[in-house]
């Protein structure tokens, strides 16, 4: 226990030294994400937003809290950075590095902005435009927590090639990503990717977008029937075990869990439907696939709403 505490003290001193050295020797503003906002979908969206901003404004991004998803993306290679290969913390336990950055954020937020560190947090859209706040900051290192909410989201098209390169899944996941979509495409004209999200949606936003499996099944049956000249198969990604008998009226493959594989399988579909979610939103973003958000499960979108897939 004593040795572990001593290691953290040394790591704290080392990180402060590295940051100070950066401030003295480099002119680019450094944005460091000092928390772990949400799950995989939220963090991917946040990183994509920061990559887009950094590309537009010649900044550097570090995201040490992404360490629990490093193994999905070989391009990270234990360096969760954009616009710089300099990340001199790989020799330390990544959870310790994240802990120290989070600690520095909390301490820095107790003081007024200074030329070294500025702490900015965005817990909801009322906290203002994060980009204006970062741009106005005179500090060379911006310690960031929270999220970039819808009102302030940047168009990532200009950085999409970098985002796709950065977040290309490791080769060991490719077969699991491709297999269900190839199977459905072999016997259908189009494949619709579906997110059935239930676990946390029972309580999130007072259950506004929680739908039962039966409601999803009825929705998809009606959606299939709206395509009069096409055979539609459905890839259903879900976070909760399903009674597959409920979906017998449609040609579908249901897969529970598999957070990365399901995410990128969705991106291979011809069009997507699901409740408002950063998870399916990411699949749509990286593949530029049409997405219809289910905000009223009793209403069926017209095939024309899916644009080029028809």
N, C-alpha and C positions, 0 to 999 in steps of 0.2 A: 504493500500500500504506500509506504513512504517513498519507495523508488519510483512508483508510478506518478506520484505527485511531483517529485523532483523532475521527472521527464517533462511534465506539463509546464513547469516553471521554465525549464530550458527552452521548450518549444515556443512559449510565449515571448521570451527574450529574442529568440531567433526570428520569429515572425515580425516583431517590431523592427528589428535590425534590417530585415529584407525590405519591408515597406518603406522604411526611411531611406534606404539605399535607392530604391526605385524613385522616390520623390526627388532625390538629389540628382539622379543621373538620367532620368527619362522624363520627357515632356508630356507624353500621352496620359490622358486621364484613365485611371484604373477603377473599374466598377467591380466590387466583390459582393456576391450574394451570400449573406451571412445567416440564412435560415433555410428550412426545408418546407416550402409552401406546397401543401397538397401531395398528391400522388404523381405517378409517372406523367400523365397527360398534362397536368398543371405545370410541372417543372419543365417539360419539353417546350410548352408554349412560352413560358417565361424566358427560357434560354434563347428561343427563336426571336423573341422580341428584343432581347438585349443584343443578340448578334446583329440584327437589322439596325438597331440604333448605333452600335459600335462601328459598323461598316460605313454608315452615313456620316459619322462624326469623328472618325479616326481615334476610337477608344479601344481599350482592352477590357476583356471580361474574364473574371475568375468565378467559378461556381463550386467551391469546395464541398457544399452540402449535397452534391450530386453523386457522391461516392458509392451510394448503395445501388446505383444503376450503371456504374461504369462497365460492368461485365457485359452489358448488352451491346456496347458500341466500341469496337476496337480503336476507332480513331481517337477516342479520348485518351487511351493508353495511360491511365492514371494522371492525366493532365487535363482537368476540366477547364480549359482556357480557350478563348477566341482571340485571334490577332496577335498571339504571342506563344511561343513554345516554352517560355520561361515560367516554370512553376516548380520552385526548388523545395518542395515539401514531400516528394514521393518516397523519401526514406522514412517518413513518419507514418504512424497508423492514421488512416484518413479520417476516422471518427474523432481522433484527438485534434487534428488540424481544424476540422469543422468546429469543434467545441471551442477552441481558442479564438477563432474568428468571430464566433457568436458572442463570446465573452468580451472581445474588444469592441464589438458593436455596442453592446449594452453599456460599457464604460464610456465610450466616446459619445453616446447619446446624452450623457449627463452634463456635457460641457458645450459651450457655444462653438460654432463652426470655427475651425482653425485651418491653417495652410496644409496640415497633415491629413487629418481624417474628418469626414463629414458623415453622420449617420442619417439615413433617410428611410422611413418606413411607410408602406402603403397597405393599410389593412382593408380599405374600401375606397370607392370612387370619390368619397368626400375629402380624401387626403390631397386631392389636386392632381395636376398633370405631372407624372414622374419625370418625363423628359425635360420639361421646363425647369424642374427642381434640380435635376442633374446638371443641366446646361448652366444654370445660374450659380451653381456651387463653385466657389473659388478653391476648394480643396482638391488636391491632386488624386486623392483616394476617396472614393464614395462607397460607403458601407451600406448595402441595400438589403432591406427585408420586405416581405409582403409579395405583392403581385401587381401586374399591369392589367388593370380592369378594362372592360370592353370599351368604355368611352375614350380611352387613350391608346388603344392598340394600334400599332403601326401596320402598314401593308408590307408583308414579308416577301413579296414577289421579287424585289430587287436582290434579296439575299438567299433566295430559295436554293440555288445551286450549292452554296456554302452550307446551308442547313441540312440538305439531303446528304452531302458528303460527310458532314460531321456526325450525323445520326444514322449512318448506314448500319443495319444490324450485323452482328457477327455471323460468320458463315454457318456456324453450327445450328442457327435458328432458321435458316432459309427453307429447308425441306418442310418443316412444320408450318411455315408461313405460306408456302405455295400450295401444298397438297390439297387442302379443302377447296380452294378456289379453282384449281385445275379440274378437280373432280366435278364440281358444279358446272363449270363452263363446258365440260364435255357433253353435257346432256341438256343445256339450256342456251337460249339466245343471249340472256343477260343475267348477271348475278348482282343481287342487291345485298349490300352489307348492312347488318342490323345490330345496333347496340341495345341489349336488354340490361339496363342497369337498375338494380333493385336494393342491394344491401343498404348503402348509406342514403339512398334516395327516399327511403321510408320517412326519414326525419328531415333531410336537407330541404331548406326553403319550405318548411311545414308540409312536406310531402307533395308539393305542387306538381312535380314531374314523375311521381312514382306511379307505375302502372303494373297491374297484375299480368302474369303470363298469359292468362286467357284474353285479356285486352290486347296484348301484343299479337297473339295468334289471330284474333279477329281482324285486327288492323292489317296484318300482312296478307290475309286471305282476300280482303277487299282490295288491297293494293295490287295483288296479282291479277285479280279480275278486271282491274282498270286497264291493263295492257291486253288489248284484244288480239293483237297480231304477234305477240312475243311470248316465248316460254321464259318464265322468271324463276330462277333459283335463289335461295336465301342463305347467306352465311350469317349465323346468329352468334355474336360474341356476347358473353354474359358473365357476371360476377357471382351468380347464384345458381345452384343446381336446379334443373328444369325437369318437369314431367314431359318427356318428348311426345307422349301420346296427344298432348294438347296441340301439337304442331303437325298432326298427320294430314291435314288438308293441303299443305304446301310441301314442295320439294326443298328440304333444308338440311343443313349440317349445323348442329348446335355444339359449341365448345365452351366449356366453363373454365375460368381461370386463364392461364397462359397470357399474362399481361402484355408482353412484348409481341409474341406471335400473333395474338388476336388483333392487336393494334395495326400491325403491318399487313395482315391478311385483309383487314377492312380496306386498307389503302389500295389493294389490287382489284376491288370490286368496281362495277360499272357505275353504281350510284349508291348512296348511303342514306339511311334513315335512323333516327334515334332521338332520345330526349336531349335537351341542351346539355352539352358535356364537352369539356376540353379534350377528353379522350378521343371521341369520334371526330371532333374538330381537328385534331392533329392528323388523323388518317386522311381527312379531306384536304388539309393544307399541303402535306408533303407530296400528294399525288394529283392535286388539283382536280379531285373527284367531286361531282355535284353532291351536295348534302342538303337534305330536308330535315329540319328539327321538328320533332313531334311535340307540339305545345298543346294540341287538342287531339287526343287519340280517337275521338269520334269522327274526325274529319280526315278524308283521304286526299292527298295531293294528286293533281292530275298528272298523267305521264308527261305532258308538255313542260311541267315544272322542273323536270330533270334535264332539260336542254338537250345537249349533244348526244346523250345516250340513246335517244329514241330513234 
